Amino acid sequence: MDKKIPNNTVTRDVKDLAAPTGNIYETVVILSKRANQIALAEKKELAKKLEEFRSERDTMDEVYENKEQIEISKYYERLPKPDLVAISEFEDGELYYRTAGEEGC
């Protein structure tokens, strides 16, 4: 993520968000699907990184602190939320979307 995406809520004009599709509801569907894609990708990436720290002998009684694991978790907690990333991509025209029956958009 090269560009600066805010980590908090930003007030946006609904008319600006609806302009590319002509319908705010279509825009919301596009944004929610993209946010789900981003969240799933981040979840898979985090699980893959944390898998390195898992061992077969770990039990609930045997919990210990691993500084690297904590740092990785904190990094992912500081990332912008998937919905904010999706909105930023949509506003910058980086999303490809199409509706049923269309060749492309």
RODOVO-524890 format. One record per residue: residue number from 0; residue in one letter; z, x, y of N, C-alpha, C, O, CB in turn. Coordinates in Angstrom, 2 decimals, padded with zeros to 5 digits. Atoms other than C-alpha are relative to their C-alpha. Glycine has a CB too. Layout:
[rec NUM,a,[Z,X,Y],[Z,X,Y],[Z,X,Y],[Z,X,Y],[Z,X,Y]],
...
//
This chain:
[rec 0,m,[000.00,000.84,-001.18],[000.00,000.00,000.00],[000.00,000.89,001.23],[001.04,001.41,001.63],[001.21,-000.96,000.00]],
[rec 1,d,[000.16,-000.88,-001.14],[-001.29,001.93,002.97],[000.50,-000.63,001.28],[001.09,000.05,002.13],[-001.45,000.40,000.15]],
[rec 2,k,[-000.32,000.65,-001.26],[-000.70,-000.64,005.66],[001.45,-000.48,000.01],[002.09,-000.61,-001.03],[-000.94,-001.17,000.26]],
[rec 3,k,[-001.37,000.43,-000.19],[002.61,-001.80,007.05],[000.09,-001.52,-000.19],[-000.51,-002.29,000.55],[000.52,000.40,001.41]],
[rec 4,i,[-000.23,001.42,000.28],[003.68,-005.13,005.57],[001.48,-000.25,000.28],[002.33,000.46,-000.24],[-000.39,-000.39,-001.49]],
[rec 5,p,[-001.41,000.24,-000.33],[006.89,-006.64,006.99],[000.79,-000.42,-001.25],[000.26,-001.06,-002.15],[000.11,-001.08,001.09]],
[rec 6,n,[-000.87,000.37,001.11],[009.83,-007.06,004.61],[000.74,-001.30,000.26],[001.53,-001.75,-000.57],[001.00,001.11,-000.26]],
[rec 7,n,[-000.67,001.25,-000.32],[010.98,-010.22,006.30],[-001.02,-001.06,000.40],[-002.22,-000.79,000.47],[001.03,000.20,001.13]],
[rec 8,t,[000.86,001.11,-000.32],[009.57,-013.57,007.27],[-000.59,000.15,001.40],[000.10,000.54,002.34],[000.76,-001.31,-000.11]],
[rec 9,v,[000.69,-000.05,-001.27],[007.00,-013.69,010.05],[-000.58,-001.38,000.26],[-001.18,-001.99,-000.62],[-001.12,001.10,000.00]],
[rec 10,t,[000.55,001.29,-000.35],[006.05,-016.86,011.88],[-001.50,000.12,000.17],[-001.99,000.99,000.89],[000.66,-000.55,001.29]],
[rec 11,r,[001.46,-000.02,-000.07],[002.36,-017.60,011.45],[-000.50,-001.37,000.39],[000.14,-002.39,000.09],[-000.62,000.44,-001.35]],
[rec 12,d,[000.62,001.25,-000.37],[000.10,-020.26,012.87],[-000.74,-000.57,-001.21],[-001.60,000.09,-001.79],[-000.96,000.19,001.21]],
[rec 13,v,[000.60,000.65,001.17],[-000.90,-022.69,010.13],[-001.51,-000.15,000.18],[-002.26,-000.05,-000.79],[000.64,-001.37,-000.25]],
[rec 14,k,[001.43,000.15,-000.26],[-004.27,-023.22,011.78],[-000.76,001.29,-000.30],[-001.88,001.26,-000.80],[-000.24,-000.43,001.45]],
[rec 15,d,[000.63,-001.29,000.29],[-005.05,-019.51,011.51],[-000.11,000.25,-001.50],[-001.12,000.77,-001.98],[000.78,001.14,000.65]],
[rec 16,l,[000.04,-000.17,001.45],[-004.17,-019.48,007.82],[-001.02,-000.92,-000.65],[-001.65,-000.55,-001.64],[001.37,-000.24,-000.59]],
[rec 17,a,[000.91,000.98,000.59],[-006.25,-022.58,007.13],[-001.46,000.24,000.39],[-002.36,-000.31,-000.24],[000.41,-001.39,000.40]],
[rec 18,a,[001.36,-000.19,-000.52],[-009.31,-021.36,009.06],[-001.01,000.50,-001.04],[-002.09,-000.07,-001.13],[000.04,000.96,001.15]],
[rec 19,p,[001.01,-000.50,000.95],[-011.03,-019.34,006.28],[-000.43,-001.03,-001.06],[-001.59,-001.04,-001.47],[000.52,001.22,-000.69]],
[rec 20,t,[000.34,000.98,001.04],[-010.88,-022.19,003.74],[-000.30,-001.37,000.57],[-000.97,-002.18,-000.07],[001.14,-000.11,-000.99]],
[rec 21,g,[000.18,001.32,-000.59],[-010.86,-025.15,006.10],[001.05,-000.99,-000.46],[001.02,-002.15,-000.06],[-001.37,-000.52,-000.33]],
[rec 22,n,[-001.01,000.90,000.53],[-007.87,-026.60,004.26],[001.26,000.82,-000.30],[001.21,001.79,-001.05],[-000.51,-000.73,-001.29]],
[rec 23,i,[-001.24,-000.75,000.18],[-004.25,-025.42,004.37],[000.45,-000.03,-001.45],[001.04,000.94,-001.92],[001.10,-000.56,000.91]],
[rec 24,y,[-000.43,000.11,001.40],[-003.63,-026.65,000.81],[-000.77,000.97,-000.90],[-000.21,001.56,-001.83],[-000.17,-001.45,-000.50]],
[rec 25,e,[000.79,-000.98,000.75],[-006.47,-024.53,-000.57],[000.52,001.41,000.28],[000.62,002.24,-000.63],[-001.50,-000.09,000.37]],
[rec 26,t,[-000.54,-001.30,-000.37],[-005.07,-021.57,001.32],[001.31,000.27,-000.73],[001.53,001.37,-001.22],[000.22,000.09,001.52]],
[rec 27,v,[-001.29,-000.16,000.68],[-001.61,-022.14,-000.16],[-000.21,000.29,-001.49],[000.50,001.12,-002.06],[000.87,-001.27,000.18]],
[rec 28,v,[000.29,-000.25,001.41],[-003.06,-022.28,-003.68],[-000.51,001.42,-000.20],[-000.08,002.11,-001.13],[-001.03,-001.01,-000.54]],
[rec 29,i,[000.54,-001.37,000.08],[-005.00,-019.05,-003.11],[001.13,001.02,000.15],[001.22,001.97,-000.62],[-001.09,000.23,001.08]],
[rec 30,l,[-001.11,-000.93,-000.25],[-001.92,-017.31,-001.71],[001.00,000.01,-001.15],[001.49,001.07,-001.53],[000.71,-000.36,001.30]],
[rec 31,s,[-000.98,000.04,001.09],[000.36,-018.49,-004.50],[-000.54,000.66,-001.26],[000.20,001.35,-001.96],[000.39,-001.45,-000.31]],
[rec 32,k,[000.59,-000.66,001.17],[-002.05,-017.36,-007.22],[-000.02,001.52,000.18],[000.28,002.25,-000.76],[-001.43,-000.52,-000.26]],
[rec 33,r,[000.02,-001.44,-000.25],[-002.43,-013.94,-005.61],[001.42,000.58,-000.05],[001.63,001.66,-000.61],[-000.64,000.30,001.37]],
[rec 34,a,[-001.39,-000.46,000.04],[001.35,-013.61,-005.13],[000.49,000.10,-001.44],[001.22,001.03,-001.78],[000.91,-000.94,000.82]],
[rec 35,n,[-000.37,-000.06,001.41],[001.84,-014.39,-008.82],[-000.63,001.21,-000.69],[000.02,001.86,-001.51],[-000.42,-001.29,-000.72]],
[rec 36,q,[000.66,-001.19,000.56],[-000.70,-011.69,-009.74],[000.74,001.27,000.39],[000.97,002.15,-000.44],[-001.46,000.07,000.46]],
[rec 37,i,[-000.69,-001.18,-000.51],[001.09,-009.15,-007.57],[001.38,000.13,-000.67],[001.76,001.22,-001.09],[000.15,-000.07,001.54]],
[rec 38,a,[-001.33,-000.03,000.60],[004.53,-010.09,-008.94],[-000.07,000.41,-001.47],[000.77,001.19,-001.93],[000.67,-001.38,000.13]],
[rec 39,l,[000.16,-000.36,001.41],[003.33,-009.83,-012.53],[-000.33,001.48,-000.16],[000.21,002.14,-001.05],[-001.09,-000.86,-000.65]],
[rec 40,a,[000.36,-001.42,000.06],[001.77,-006.42,-011.91],[001.21,000.88,000.30],[001.42,001.89,-000.37],[-001.14,000.31,000.98]],
[rec 41,e,[-001.19,-000.77,-000.34],[004.96,-005.13,-010.27],[001.03,-000.06,-001.13],[001.68,000.94,-001.44],[000.62,-000.52,001.30]],
[rec 42,k,[-000.95,000.16,001.10],[007.08,-006.52,-013.11],[-000.38,000.87,-001.19],[000.47,001.53,-001.79],[000.08,-001.48,-000.43]],
[rec 43,k,[000.47,-000.83,001.11],[004.94,-004.80,-015.75],[000.22,001.49,000.31],[000.66,002.25,-000.55],[-001.49,-000.27,-000.28]],
[rec 44,e,[-000.16,-001.41,-000.41],[005.00,-001.51,-013.81],[001.47,000.42,-000.06],[001.78,001.51,-000.54],[-000.55,000.21,001.43]],
[rec 45,l,[-001.43,-000.30,000.02],[008.80,-001.64,-013.40],[000.51,000.07,-001.43],[001.27,000.98,-001.78],[000.79,-001.05,000.79]],
[rec 46,a,[-000.44,000.01,001.39],[009.34,-002.52,-017.05],[-000.45,001.26,-000.73],[000.29,001.82,-001.54],[-000.53,-001.25,-000.73]],
[rec 47,k,[000.53,-001.22,000.62],[007.14,000.40,-018.10],[000.82,001.22,000.41],[001.13,002.07,-000.42],[-001.49,000.20,000.38]],
[rec 48,k,[-000.78,-001.14,-000.48],[009.09,002.84,-015.94],[001.43,-000.02,-000.55],[001.98,001.02,-000.88],[000.03,000.00,001.53]],
[rec 49,l,[-001.37,000.09,000.49],[012.48,001.53,-017.07],[000.08,000.17,-001.51],[001.14,000.50,-002.04],[000.60,-001.34,000.40]],
[rec 50,e,[000.04,-000.17,001.45],[011.42,001.64,-020.73],[000.31,001.45,-000.39],[000.85,001.70,-001.47],[-001.37,-000.43,-000.54]],
[rec 51,e,[-000.27,-001.41,000.26],[011.64,005.43,-020.53],[001.50,000.29,-000.14],[001.88,001.24,-000.81],[-000.59,000.86,001.11]],
[rec 52,f,[-001.44,-000.23,000.00],[015.41,005.14,-020.03],[000.71,-000.71,-001.14],[001.88,-000.45,-001.40],[000.58,-000.44,001.32]],
[rec 53,r,[-000.61,000.79,001.07],[016.04,002.76,-022.92],[000.10,000.85,-001.27],[-000.82,001.59,-001.61],[-000.81,-001.30,-000.27]],
[rec 54,s,[-000.15,-000.66,001.29],[017.40,004.13,-026.14],[000.51,-001.03,-001.01],[001.11,-002.04,-000.63],[000.98,001.22,000.10]],
[rec 55,e,[-000.36,000.95,001.04],[018.02,002.41,-029.43],[001.51,-000.13,-000.18],[001.99,-001.15,-000.69],[-000.63,000.40,-001.31]],
[rec 56,r,[-001.44,000.04,000.23],[021.70,003.24,-029.44],[000.78,-000.64,001.14],[002.01,-000.75,001.06],[000.51,001.40,-000.24]],
[rec 57,d,[-000.69,000.67,-001.10],[022.49,001.52,-026.13],[000.50,-001.37,-000.45],[-000.23,-002.14,-001.08],[-000.94,-000.15,001.21]],
[rec 58,t,[-000.58,001.32,000.28],[024.80,-001.45,-026.54],[000.62,-000.50,001.28],[000.65,000.21,002.29],[001.06,000.06,-001.17]],
[rec 59,m,[-000.63,000.57,-001.19],[026.55,-003.72,-024.12],[001.27,000.78,000.37],[001.61,000.88,001.54],[000.33,-001.49,-000.24]],
[rec 60,d,[-001.21,-000.77,-000.27],[029.72,-001.62,-024.47],[-000.30,001.38,000.56],[000.53,001.99,001.23],[000.84,000.13,-001.26]],
[rec 61,e,[000.38,-001.37,-000.31],[027.85,001.61,-023.87],[-000.94,000.04,001.20],[-002.09,000.47,001.07],[-000.65,000.66,-001.22]],
[rec 62,v,[000.82,000.00,-001.21],[026.56,001.23,-020.32],[000.41,001.18,000.86],[001.59,001.39,001.15],[000.16,-001.34,000.78]],
[rec 63,y,[-000.28,-001.15,-000.84],[026.27,004.33,-018.21],[-000.99,000.00,001.17],[-002.07,-000.59,001.09],[-000.09,001.33,-000.81]],
[rec 64,e,[000.85,-000.06,-001.18],[024.81,005.05,-014.80],[-001.04,001.09,-000.16],[-000.72,002.22,-000.55],[000.83,000.23,001.27]],
[rec 65,n,[001.08,-000.98,-000.02],[021.49,006.80,-014.64],[-000.57,-000.01,001.41],[-001.15,-001.00,001.84],[-001.10,-000.32,-001.08]],
[rec 66,k,[000.40,-000.06,-001.41],[020.69,007.93,-011.11],[-001.50,-000.26,000.19],[-001.89,-000.95,001.13],[000.36,001.37,000.58]],
[rec 67,e,[001.44,000.22,-000.13],[016.92,008.00,-011.67],[-000.36,-001.47,-000.18],[-001.19,-002.00,000.55],[-000.77,000.85,-001.03]],
[rec 68,q,[000.25,001.41,000.26],[016.94,004.47,-013.07],[000.42,-000.84,001.21],[-000.28,-001.78,001.58],[000.75,-000.47,-001.26]],
[rec 69,i,[-000.48,000.73,-001.18],[018.95,003.24,-010.09],[-000.96,000.19,001.16],[-001.25,-000.77,001.88],[001.41,000.47,000.39]],
[rec 70,e,[000.94,-000.27,-001.08],[016.54,004.91,-007.65],[-001.31,-000.76,-000.19],[-001.88,-001.29,000.76],[-000.28,001.51,000.09]],
[rec 71,i,[001.23,000.76,000.28],[013.52,003.33,-009.35],[000.21,-001.48,000.32],[-000.64,-002.11,000.94],[-000.44,000.17,-001.48]],
[rec 72,s,[-000.30,001.41,-000.27],[015.16,-000.11,-009.18],[000.10,-000.27,001.49],[-000.40,-001.28,001.98],[001.30,-000.40,-000.70]],
[rec 73,k,[-000.14,000.17,-001.44],[016.05,000.35,-005.52],[-001.36,000.07,000.70],[-001.61,-000.66,001.66],[000.95,001.07,000.58]],
[rec 74,y,[001.34,-000.10,-000.58],[012.47,001.39,-004.74],[-000.72,-001.33,-000.11],[-001.32,-001.79,000.86],[-000.81,001.10,-000.71]],
[rec 75,y,[000.69,001.27,000.19],[011.11,-001.84,-006.20],[000.67,-001.14,000.78],[000.00,-002.09,001.17],[-000.04,-000.36,-001.48]],
[rec 76,e,[-000.69,001.01,-000.80],[013.76,-003.89,-004.39],[-000.42,000.10,001.47],[-000.43,-000.91,002.18],[001.52,000.17,-000.12]],
[rec 77,r,[000.39,-000.20,-001.41],[012.60,-002.39,-001.06],[-001.46,-000.36,000.27],[-001.85,-000.49,001.43],[000.24,001.43,000.40]],
[rec 78,l,[001.41,000.36,-000.20],[008.93,-003.27,-001.62],[-000.10,-001.37,000.65],[000.77,-002.22,000.48],[-000.76,000.01,-001.35]],
[rec 79,p,[000.20,001.33,-000.59],[007.56,-006.20,000.38],[-000.18,-001.03,-001.11],[-000.71,-000.74,-002.17],[-001.22,000.00,000.95]],
[rec 80,k,[000.11,001.08,000.98],[007.72,-009.51,-001.44],[-001.48,-000.31,-000.25],[-002.31,-000.18,000.65],[000.75,-001.27,000.50]],
[rec 81,p,[001.40,000.28,000.35],[004.51,-010.52,-003.27],[-000.68,-001.02,000.90],[-001.87,-000.90,001.18],[-000.07,-000.48,-001.42]],
[rec 82,d,[000.62,000.99,-000.87],[003.94,-013.54,-001.04],[-000.39,000.60,001.35],[-001.41,000.22,001.92],[000.94,-001.18,000.21]],
[rec 83,l,[000.35,-000.65,-001.27],[004.01,-011.37,002.09],[-001.21,000.91,-000.16],[-002.04,001.00,000.75],[001.19,000.80,000.53]],
[rec 84,v,[001.16,-000.85,000.27],[001.53,-008.95,000.51],[-001.26,-000.88,-000.10],[-002.31,-000.53,000.45],[000.20,000.82,-001.32]],
[rec 85,a,[001.14,000.91,000.17],[-000.76,-011.87,-000.46],[-000.46,-000.55,001.35],[-001.67,-000.62,001.60],[000.37,-001.16,-000.93]],
[rec 86,i,[000.36,000.51,-001.32],[-000.66,-013.30,003.07],[-000.70,001.09,000.82],[-001.69,000.83,001.49],[001.25,-000.51,000.75]],
[rec 87,s,[000.60,-001.11,-000.73],[-001.43,-009.89,004.55],[-001.43,000.26,-000.48],[-002.34,000.45,000.33],[000.85,001.27,-000.15]],
[rec 88,e,[001.34,-000.19,000.56],[-004.40,-009.43,002.20],[-000.94,-001.12,000.43],[-002.11,-000.87,000.75],[000.06,000.08,-001.53]],
[rec 89,f,[000.83,001.16,-000.39],[-005.67,-012.92,003.02],[-000.40,000.10,001.47],[-001.56,-000.14,001.82],[000.75,-001.32,-000.25]],
[rec 90,e,[000.28,-000.10,-001.44],[-005.41,-012.39,006.77],[-000.98,001.13,000.30],[-001.77,001.04,001.24],[001.30,000.23,000.77]],
[rec 91,d,[000.89,-001.15,-000.21],[-007.24,-009.05,006.49],[-001.35,-000.18,-000.69],[-002.20,000.70,-000.61],[000.67,001.27,-000.49]],
[rec 92,g,[001.27,000.27,000.67],[-010.05,-010.63,004.45],[-000.21,000.82,-001.26],[-001.35,001.05,-001.66],[-001.11,000.25,000.93]],
[rec 93,e,[000.11,-000.84,001.19],[-009.30,-008.54,001.37],[-000.02,-000.79,-001.31],[-000.20,-000.21,-002.38],[001.14,000.98,-000.02]],
[rec 94,l,[-000.03,000.82,001.22],[-009.10,-011.46,-001.08],[-001.36,-000.64,-000.27],[-002.03,-001.13,000.63],[001.07,-001.09,000.12]],
[rec 95,y,[001.21,000.70,000.44],[-012.04,-012.76,-003.05],[000.47,-001.29,-000.67],[001.33,-001.26,-001.55],[-000.87,000.89,-000.98]],
[rec 96,y,[-000.36,001.28,000.60],[-011.77,-016.44,-003.92],[-001.23,-000.89,-000.01],[-002.16,-000.72,000.78],[001.17,-000.68,000.76]],
[rec 97,r,[001.08,000.98,000.06],[-014.06,-019.25,-004.89],[000.56,-001.29,-000.55],[001.55,-001.29,-001.28],[-001.20,000.51,-000.86]],
[rec 98,t,[-000.41,001.29,000.52],[-013.72,-022.93,-005.61],[-000.94,-000.41,-001.12],[-002.05,000.11,-001.25],[000.02,-001.06,001.12]],
[rec 99,a,[000.81,000.45,001.13],[-015.03,-024.72,-008.65],[-001.34,-000.55,000.52],[-001.37,-001.33,001.47],[000.75,-001.08,-000.82]],
[rec 100,g,[001.33,000.49,-000.38],[-018.77,-025.35,-008.38],[-000.71,000.88,001.00],[-001.87,000.63,001.33],[000.12,-001.36,000.56]],
[rec 101,e,[000.63,-000.90,-000.96],[-019.44,-022.53,-005.91],[-000.42,001.28,-000.71],[000.15,001.66,-001.73],[000.95,000.32,001.18]],
[rec 102,e,[000.45,-001.28,000.55],[-021.32,-019.31,-006.62],[000.91,001.14,000.43],[001.13,002.07,-000.35],[-001.42,000.29,000.44]],
[rec 103,g,[-000.87,-001.06,-000.52],[-019.02,-017.15,-004.48],[000.39,-000.28,001.42],[-000.24,-001.10,002.10],[-000.70,001.37,-000.09]],
[rec 104,c,[-000.49,000.24,-001.35],[-017.12,-017.02,-001.26],[000.20,001.30,000.71],[000.61,001.31,001.87],[001.29,-000.81,-000.02]],
//
